[in-house]
Amino acid sequence: MADLHDISESGGVPSGAPSLVDFVAQVSGDTAVRVEESLGNGFVRLRVGEAERRQAKHDIRCIEDVVIEMLRNSRDAGAHRILVATSRESDLRSLVVLDDGSGVPDSMRERIFDARVTSKLDTVHMDRWGVHGRGMALFSIRENTRSAHVMATGMGLGSSIRVEADATKLAERKDQSTWPTVGRGDEGQQQLKGPHNIIRTCCEFALEERPDCEVFLGSAADVIATARALADASPNRSRLLFVDDPNEVSVIERPALAADARELAEVAASLGLPISERTAHRILAGQIKPLRPVASRLLHHGGTPGQQEVDLTRDRRGLKLSPDDVDEFSRVMERAFDLIAERYYVGLSSEPRINVTRDKITVTFDLEKED
């Protein structure tokens, strides 16, 4: 795990923070010093200083950043299954994330998007994307998008959050259809290859968090079909036969309650996933198949993802870099390339490739081809 000294490139942990141990000690200090307001149900509004100490490595700069923050939000809510639906019409990018996590109380459906509001008072999560738990992720998402709303939730029932972004204001990768592959680098090391798009973001997260989290990615119709399949496969499927109010069951199970196409379309809309009745008929008829987990699809395994490791690391002849350091260095190089991109109107077709040999480190920038 990187020292918190490294998390400073976008206004992260204040310089001079001596170590991760000291940072955790500060977080676990007196509650009154850290909390501006108690909001009930375990939620608090942090003081500005506390939120700043929890600042992540980077702010929202593209739609892929929104995706990773929402995935981390679901994970930190205890979700084991996360369903991601995304689409783009003209310049409007829609993103809906359903999960089976702890959910949000009704009184907090809007307030969770306020700055410094978090339920993670004593749990700061440090992962490959930085520090999580400062109460700023959802606030940053709403600030950088056209809209962000909790569509459906309940305590212990998971949640569905819908985000709509203006693609002319919030950048995204040009290629959003290509899946990454597990390939070999120039020196024989395994690595993910392909554009750093929404798909790859979901794949990286799923590989990092397996087997605790399964991630599914597709269209609104794909996600509804998958939610129904997951509910049908549940050992407690029979209890859904006696439910009168969809709000009594988990968000992910609600599509399985629909008896006909009209009801299914209504339930889907309530989750932030509008579909037509014709599409609902196709789902009920089994014409739209449920999704496979992205890790399973990526690694070409059926069912539960196997234990094959994706190694982004090494040169067998000498210097070895950890996967986290390679990935972080690649992201730093990608941000540094912005200088060239702005001055010469060029773009990258994929993330920078890091090649490590005994006596040098080579960074390769693949440029987008002109139309």
C-alpha positions in Angstrom: 0.0 0.0 0.0 1.3 3.4 -0.9 2.3 5.9 1.8 -0.1 8.8 2.0 2.7 11.1 1.1 2.0 9.9 -2.5 -1.6 11.1 -2.5 -1.0 14.7 -3.2 -1.2 15.4 -6.9 -4.7 16.8 -6.8 -4.9 18.4 -3.4 -5.0 15.2 -1.4 -3.8 14.6 2.1 -2.1 17.8 3.3 1.6 17.8 2.9 3.4 17.0 6.0 1.0 14.2 7.0 3.7 11.9 8.3 2.3 8.4 7.6 -0.8 6.2 7.2 -0.5 5.3 10.8 -0.7 8.9 11.9 -3.6 9.5 9.5 -5.6 6.6 10.9 -4.9 7.9 14.4 -6.3 11.3 13.4 -9.4 9.7 12.0 -10.0 7.6 15.1 -9.7 10.7 17.4 -12.4 12.5 19.3 -15.7 12.4 17.4 -16.8 15.9 18.4 -13.7 17.3 16.7 -14.5 15.6 13.5 -18.2 15.9 13.2 -20.1 19.1 12.4 -23.6 17.6 12.6 -25.2 14.3 13.4 -27.9 13.5 10.9 -29.3 10.3 12.4 -29.3 6.7 11.2 -25.5 6.6 11.5 -24.9 9.5 9.1 -22.9 12.6 10.0 -21.7 15.7 8.3 -17.9 16.0 8.6 -16.1 19.1 9.4 -14.2 20.6 6.5 -10.8 19.6 8.0 -11.9 16.0 8.4 -13.2 15.9 4.8 -10.0 17.3 3.4 -7.9 14.7 5.2 -10.0 12.0 3.5 -9.7 13.6 0.1 -9.1 11.0 -2.7 -6.2 11.1 -5.1 -8.2 12.7 -7.9 -11.4 14.6 -8.5 -14.1 13.8 -11.1 -12.4 14.5 -14.4 -14.3 12.1 -16.7 -17.2 9.8 -16.8 -14.9 6.9 -15.9 -14.2 8.6 -12.7 -17.9 8.8 -11.9 -18.2 5.0 -12.6 -15.3 4.1 -10.2 -16.6 6.3 -7.5 -20.1 4.8 -7.7 -18.7 1.3 -7.7 -16.6 2.1 -4.6 -19.7 3.6 -3.0 -21.6 0.4 -3.5 -18.7 -1.7 -2.2 -18.4 0.4 0.9 -22.1 0.0 1.5 -21.5 -3.8 1.7 -22.8 -4.7 -1.7 -21.9 -8.1 -3.1 -23.6 -7.7 -6.5 -23.5 -4.4 -8.4 -25.4 -4.0 -11.7 -24.3 -1.1 -13.9 -26.5 0.1 -16.8 -25.2 2.7 -19.1 -26.2 4.3 -22.4 -25.6 7.4 -24.5 -28.1 9.4 -26.6 -26.5 12.3 -28.4 -24.6 14.2 -25.7 -26.4 12.7 -22.8 -24.6 9.9 -20.9 -26.8 7.9 -18.5 -25.5 5.7 -15.8 -27.5 3.7 -13.3 -26.0 1.6 -10.5 -28.1 -1.0 -8.6 -26.6 -2.8 -5.7 -27.6 -5.1 -2.8 -25.8 -3.0 -0.1 -27.1 -1.4 3.0 -29.3 1.1 1.3 -30.1 4.7 2.3 -32.8 5.9 4.7 -35.6 8.0 3.1 -34.5 11.1 5.0 -31.0 10.9 3.4 -31.9 10.4 -0.2 -31.0 13.9 -1.2 -28.6 14.7 1.7 -26.1 12.0 0.7 -25.1 14.3 -2.2 -24.2 17.1 0.2 -20.5 17.8 0.8 -18.9 15.9 3.7 -21.9 13.7 4.3 -20.8 10.1 5.0 -21.9 7.0 6.9 -18.2 6.0 7.3 -17.1 7.9 10.3 -14.7 5.3 11.5 -13.9 3.4 8.3 -11.6 5.0 5.8 -11.0 2.7 2.9 -7.6 2.8 1.2 -7.6 1.1 -2.2 -5.8 1.4 -5.5 -7.9 4.5 -6.4 -6.9 6.3 -3.2 -8.7 7.2 0.1 -12.4 6.7 0.3 -14.7 7.8 3.1 -14.3 11.6 3.2 -18.0 12.3 2.2 -17.1 14.0 -1.1 -17.6 11.4 -3.8 -21.3 11.7 -4.4 -21.1 15.5 -3.9 -18.4 15.6 -6.6 -20.5 13.5 -8.9 -23.5 15.7 -8.6 -21.3 18.8 -9.0 -19.8 17.5 -12.3 -23.0 16.0 -13.9 -26.3 17.2 -15.0 -28.2 15.3 -12.3 -27.7 12.5 -9.7 -30.6 11.0 -7.7 -31.4 8.0 -5.6 -34.2 6.3 -7.5 -35.0 3.5 -5.2 -33.6 2.3 -1.8 -34.4 1.2 1.7 -32.5 0.4 4.8 -31.0 -3.0 4.2 -32.5 -3.2 0.7 -29.7 -1.8 -1.5 -30.1 1.2 -3.8 -30.4 2.4 -7.3 -28.7 5.7 -8.2 -29.1 7.3 -11.6 -26.6 9.9 -13.0 -27.0 11.9 -16.2 -23.9 13.7 -17.6 -23.4 16.1 -20.4 -20.7 14.5 -22.6 -19.7 17.9 -23.9 -18.8 19.0 -20.4 -17.6 15.8 -18.8 -15.1 13.9 -20.9 -15.2 10.2 -21.7 -13.2 7.8 -23.8 -14.1 8.0 -27.5 -14.3 4.2 -27.7 -16.9 2.9 -25.3 -17.6 -0.4 -26.9 -14.3 -2.3 -26.8 -13.8 -4.8 -24.0 -10.2 -5.1 -22.6 -8.3 -8.3 -23.0 -5.8 -10.0 -20.8 -2.7 -10.0 -22.9 1.1 -10.0 -22.7 3.3 -6.9 -22.6 6.5 -6.3 -24.5 8.5 -8.2 -21.8 6.1 -11.1 -21.4 4.1 -9.8 -18.5 0.3 -10.1 -18.2 -1.7 -7.0 -18.5 -5.1 -5.6 -19.4 -5.1 -4.1 -22.8 -7.6 -1.8 -24.4 -9.0 1.8 -24.0 -9.5 2.9 -20.4 -13.3 3.2 -20.9 -16.3 2.5 -18.8 -16.0 -1.2 -19.6 -12.4 -1.4 -18.5 -13.1 0.6 -15.4 -15.7 -2.0 -14.3 -13.4 -4.8 -15.2 -10.5 -3.4 -13.1 -12.8 -2.9 -10.2 -14.3 -6.4 -10.5 -10.9 -8.0 -10.7 -9.6 -6.0 -7.7 -12.6 -6.7 -5.5 -13.3 -10.4 -6.4 -14.7 -12.6 -4.9 -16.4 -10.1 -2.6 -18.1 -8.1 -5.4 -19.6 -9.3 -8.7 -20.1 -6.6 -11.3 -22.5 -6.8 -14.2 -22.5 -4.3 -17.0 -24.9 -3.7 -19.9 -28.0 -1.8 -21.1 -31.1 -1.0 -19.0 -32.8 -4.1 -20.5 -29.8 -6.3 -19.9 -29.7 -5.2 -16.2 -33.4 -5.8 -15.7 -33.1 -9.3 -17.2 -30.1 -10.0 -15.0 -31.9 -8.8 -11.9 -34.8 -11.1 -12.6 -32.4 -14.0 -13.2 -30.5 -13.4 -9.9 -33.8 -13.3 -8.0 -35.0 -16.5 -9.7 -31.7 -18.2 -8.7 -32.1 -17.2 -5.1 -32.8 -20.0 -2.6 -35.4 -17.7 -1.1 -37.3 -17.1 -4.4 -40.6 -18.5 -3.1 -41.0 -15.7 -0.6 -41.4 -13.2 -3.5 -44.7 -14.9 -4.3 -46.3 -13.4 -1.2 -45.0 -9.8 -1.5 -47.7 -7.1 -2.1 -45.5 -4.0 -2.0 -42.3 -4.0 -4.1 -40.8 -1.5 -1.7 -40.6 -4.3 0.9 -37.9 -6.3 -1.0 -34.4 -5.5 -2.1 -33.9 -3.2 -5.1 -32.3 -5.9 -7.2 -35.2 -8.3 -6.6 -38.0 -5.9 -7.5 -38.0 -6.7 -11.3 -38.8 -10.4 -10.4 -42.1 -9.3 -8.8 -43.6 -8.1 -12.2 -46.3 -10.4 -13.5 -46.6 -8.9 -17.0 -44.8 -6.5 -19.3 -46.7 -3.4 -18.1 -45.7 -4.0 -14.5 -42.1 -4.8 -15.5 -41.8 -1.5 -17.4 -43.2 0.3 -14.4 -40.8 -1.3 -11.9 -37.9 -0.7 -14.3 -38.8 3.0 -14.5 -39.0 3.3 -10.7 -35.4 2.0 -10.6 -34.2 4.6 -13.1 -34.1 2.1 -16.0 -36.9 3.1 -18.4 -37.8 0.4 -21.0 -40.7 0.1 -23.4 -43.4 -2.5 -22.9 -42.2 -4.2 -26.0 -38.7 -4.6 -24.4 -40.4 -5.8 -21.3 -42.2 -8.5 -23.3 -38.8 -9.6 -24.8 -37.3 -9.9 -21.3 -40.3 -12.0 -20.0 -40.0 -14.2 -23.1 -36.3 -14.8 -22.4 -35.2 -13.1 -25.6 -32.9 -10.8 -23.7 -30.4 -13.0 -21.8 -29.0 -12.1 -18.4 -25.5 -10.8 -18.2 -22.4 -12.6 -17.1 -20.2 -11.0 -14.4 -17.6 -8.8 -16.1 -14.7 -10.7 -14.5 -16.1 -14.0 -15.8 -16.5 -12.6 -19.3 -13.0 -11.1 -19.2 -11.3 -14.2 -18.0 -13.4 -16.6 -20.2 -14.8 -18.6 -17.3 -18.3 -19.6 -16.7 -20.1 -18.9 -13.5 -18.0 -17.7 -10.6 -14.7 -16.1 -11.8 -11.6 -18.2 -11.4 -8.5 -17.3 -9.5 -6.4 -16.4 -12.5 -4.4 -13.3 -11.5 -4.0 -10.3 -13.9 -0.4 -9.3 -13.4 0.4 -5.8 -14.6 3.9 -6.0 -13.2 7.1 -7.4 -14.0 10.4 -7.8 -15.8 11.8 -11.2 -14.9 15.4 -10.0 -15.5 15.6 -7.3 -12.8 13.4 -4.5 -11.6 9.9 -5.5 -10.5 7.0 -3.0 -10.0 3.9 -3.8 -8.1 0.6 -3.8 -10.1 -0.7 -0.8 -8.1 2.5 1.2 -8.8 2.3 0.4 -12.6 -1.3 1.5 -12.7 -0.8 4.6 -10.8 2.3 5.6 -12.8 0.3 5.0 -16.0 -2.5 7.4 -14.8 0.1 10.0 -13.8 1.6 9.8 -17.3 -1.9 10.1 -18.9 -2.6 13.3 -16.9 0.8 14.6 -17.9 0.0 14.0 -21.6 -2.8 16.6 -21.3 -0.2 19.3 -21.9 0.6 17.8 -25.4 -3.1 17.1 -26.0 -4.2 20.7 -25.4 -1.4 22.3 -27.4 -1.4 20.0 -30.4 -5.0 18.7 -30.5 -4.1 15.0 -30.2 -5.6 12.3 -28.0 -4.7 8.9 -26.7 -6.3 5.7 -28.1 -5.5 3.8 -24.9 -3.8 4.4 -21.5 0.0 4.8 -21.5 1.9 1.5 -21.6 4.6 1.0 -19.0 7.5 -1.3 -20.0 10.1 -2.2 -17.4 13.5 -3.7 -18.2 16.7 -4.1 -16.2 18.0 -0.7 -16.7 15.1 1.5 -17.9 11.4 2.2 -17.8 9.7 3.0 -21.1 6.4 4.8 -21.4 4.5 4.4 -24.8 1.7 6.8 -25.8 -0.5 5.4 -28.5 -2.2 8.3 -30.3 -5.7 8.3 -31.7 -5.8 7.9 -35.5 -7.2 10.9 -37.4 -10.5 10.3 -39.1 
